[in-house]
Amino acid sequence: MEAPTTEVHRGDCWAGGRSLVAVSAERARAELADGAQPCAVCRPDRVLIRP
């Protein structure tokens, strides 16, 4: 049985539900690089690629 795919959200995303856990931008980038999916609503991957 596979583990559910982790999804990364921005802190102000309404689609994340109540179980969001805040992480640093560095950790979010690492999670995305490791295969976590960006939320299709808030698209944190677009924000995290900025310098």
N, CA and C atoms as a LAMMPS dump frame, in Angstrom:
ITEM: TIMESTEP
0
ITEM: NUMBER OF ATOMS
153
ITEM: BOX BOUNDS ff ff ff
-5.0000000000000000e+02 5.0000000000000000e+02
-5.0000000000000000e+02 5.0000000000000000e+02
-5.0000000000000000e+02 5.0000000000000000e+02
ITEM: ATOMS id mol type element x y z
1 1 1 N 0.843 -1.184 0
2 1 2 C 0 0 0
3 1 3 C 0.883 1.24 0
4 2 1 N 0.643 2.176 -0.915
5 2 2 C 1.436 3.389 -1
6 2 3 C 0.937 4.443 -0.021
7 3 1 N 1.875 5.25 0.46
8 3 2 C 1.511 6.371 1.327
9 3 3 C 0.869 7.447 0.465
10 4 1 N -0.06 8.222 1.029
11 4 2 C -0.674 9.289 0.251
12 4 3 C 0.36 10.322 -0.175
13 5 1 N 0.162 10.924 -1.326
14 5 2 C 1.072 11.942 -1.827
15 5 3 C 0.977 13.181 -0.961
16 6 1 N 2.131 13.703 -0.595
17 6 2 C 2.175 14.932 0.175
18 6 3 C 1.9 16.09 -0.763
19 7 1 N 1.131 17.052 -0.294
20 7 2 C 0.818 18.229 -1.088
21 7 3 C 1.283 19.468 -0.334
22 8 1 N 1.957 20.36 -1.035
23 8 2 C 2.477 21.58 -0.431
24 8 3 C 1.531 22.729 -0.747
25 9 1 N 1.195 23.513 0.29
26 9 2 C 0.293 24.659 0.171
27 9 3 C 0.993 25.92 0.677
28 10 1 N 0.518 27.076 0.246
29 10 2 C 0.937 28.329 0.855
30 10 3 C 0.184 28.47 2.166
31 11 1 N 0.718 29.273 3.062
32 11 2 C 0.085 29.445 4.371
33 11 3 C -1.302 30.042 4.325
34 12 1 N -1.618 30.804 3.296
35 12 2 C -2.933 31.437 3.199
36 12 3 C -3.911 30.663 2.302
37 13 1 N -3.587 29.424 1.981
38 13 2 C -4.427 28.628 1.084
39 13 3 C -5.683 28.125 1.795
40 14 1 N -6.822 28.367 1.192
41 14 2 C -8.076 27.895 1.772
42 14 3 C -8.31 26.411 1.476
43 15 1 N -7.628 25.866 0.499
44 15 2 C -7.846 24.48 0.082
45 15 3 C -7.082 23.471 0.937
46 16 1 N -6.219 23.935 1.813
47 16 2 C -5.383 23.031 2.596
48 16 3 C -6.068 22.385 3.779
49 17 1 N -7.204 22.889 4.156
50 17 2 C -7.883 22.331 5.318
51 17 3 C -7.246 22.798 6.606
52 18 1 N -7.563 22.137 7.685
53 18 2 C -7.076 22.554 9.005
54 18 3 C -5.828 21.819 9.456
55 19 1 N -5.356 20.888 8.674
56 19 2 C -4.225 20.078 9.107
57 19 3 C -2.894 20.555 8.528
58 20 1 N -2.816 21.811 8.109
59 20 2 C -1.561 22.33 7.57
60 20 3 C -0.523 22.477 8.665
61 21 1 N 0.713 22.189 8.325
62 21 2 C 1.837 22.359 9.239
63 21 3 C 2.799 23.334 8.581
64 22 1 N 3.102 24.417 9.259
65 22 2 C 3.995 25.424 8.691
66 22 3 C 5.424 24.897 8.624
67 23 1 N 6.085 25.14 7.493
68 23 2 C 7.488 24.781 7.308
69 23 3 C 8.194 25.963 6.65
70 24 1 N 9.495 25.945 6.694
71 24 2 C 10.27 27.006 6.058
72 24 3 C 10.177 26.89 4.543
73 25 1 N 10.507 27.983 3.858
74 25 2 C 10.517 27.958 2.393
75 25 3 C 11.539 26.938 1.894
76 26 1 N 12.656 26.832 2.601
77 26 2 C 13.693 25.864 2.223
78 26 3 C 13.159 24.437 2.288
79 27 1 N 12.453 24.125 3.342
80 27 2 C 11.874 22.78 3.487
81 27 3 C 10.808 22.525 2.427
82 28 1 N 9.983 23.534 2.14
83 28 2 C 8.956 23.384 1.111
84 28 3 C 9.601 23.123 -0.246
85 29 1 N 10.687 23.838 -0.556
86 29 2 C 11.4 23.599 -1.814
87 29 3 C 11.926 22.166 -1.864
88 30 1 N 12.473 21.694 -0.742
89 30 2 C 13.01 20.33 -0.686
90 30 3 C 11.895 19.305 -0.873
91 31 1 N 10.747 19.538 -0.248
92 31 2 C 9.608 18.615 -0.391
93 31 3 C 9.15 18.553 -1.847
94 32 1 N 9.072 19.707 -2.511
95 32 2 C 8.675 19.737 -3.912
96 32 3 C 9.699 19.02 -4.783
97 33 1 N 10.981 19.213 -4.48
98 33 2 C 12.043 18.545 -5.236
99 33 3 C 11.999 17.037 -5.04
100 34 1 N 11.522 16.584 -3.877
101 34 2 C 11.437 15.156 -3.576
102 34 3 C 10.151 14.512 -4.08
103 35 1 N 9.324 15.281 -4.787
104 35 2 C 8.14 14.679 -5.385
105 35 3 C 6.808 15.077 -4.797
106 36 1 N 6.804 15.927 -3.767
107 36 2 C 5.533 16.395 -3.231
108 36 3 C 4.838 17.232 -4.298
109 37 1 N 3.534 17.169 -4.34
110 37 2 C 2.767 17.905 -5.34
111 37 3 C 2.424 19.305 -4.829
112 38 1 N 2.549 20.333 -5.679
113 38 2 C 2.093 21.659 -5.286
114 38 3 C 0.571 21.721 -5.386
115 39 1 N -0.046 22.444 -4.49
116 39 2 C -1.496 22.625 -4.524
117 39 3 C -1.876 23.306 -5.841
118 40 1 N -2.906 22.807 -6.496
119 40 2 C -3.358 23.374 -7.76
120 40 3 C -4.087 24.704 -7.565
121 41 1 N -4.488 25.01 -6.34
122 41 2 C -5.209 26.252 -6.061
123 41 3 C -4.241 27.394 -5.762
124 42 1 N -3.335 27.206 -4.807
125 42 2 C -2.457 28.297 -4.374
126 42 3 C -1.1 28.312 -5.062
127 43 1 N -0.716 27.232 -5.728
128 43 2 C 0.514 27.107 -6.508
129 43 3 C 1.754 27.642 -5.778
130 44 1 N 2.148 27.031 -4.664
131 44 2 C 3.322 27.494 -3.925
132 44 3 C 4.61 27.375 -4.724
133 45 1 N 4.639 26.485 -5.704
134 45 2 C 5.833 26.325 -6.525
135 45 3 C 6.145 27.6 -7.302
136 46 1 N 5.151 28.354 -7.681
137 46 2 C 5.377 29.621 -8.394
138 46 3 C 6.01 30.664 -7.492
139 47 1 N 5.614 30.698 -6.249
140 47 2 C 6.146 31.667 -5.293
141 47 3 C 7.549 31.258 -4.838
142 48 1 N 7.779 29.98 -4.659
143 48 2 C 9.052 29.507 -4.116
144 48 3 C 10.208 29.579 -5.099
145 49 1 N 9.943 29.786 -6.37
146 49 2 C 11.048 29.894 -7.314
147 49 3 C 11.616 31.304 -7.381
148 50 1 N 10.966 32.244 -6.724
149 50 2 C 11.476 33.613 -6.683
150 50 3 C 12.686 33.677 -5.767
151 51 1 N 13.658 34.549 -6.095
152 51 2 C 14.867 34.663 -5.237
153 51 3 C 14.549 35.302 -3.907
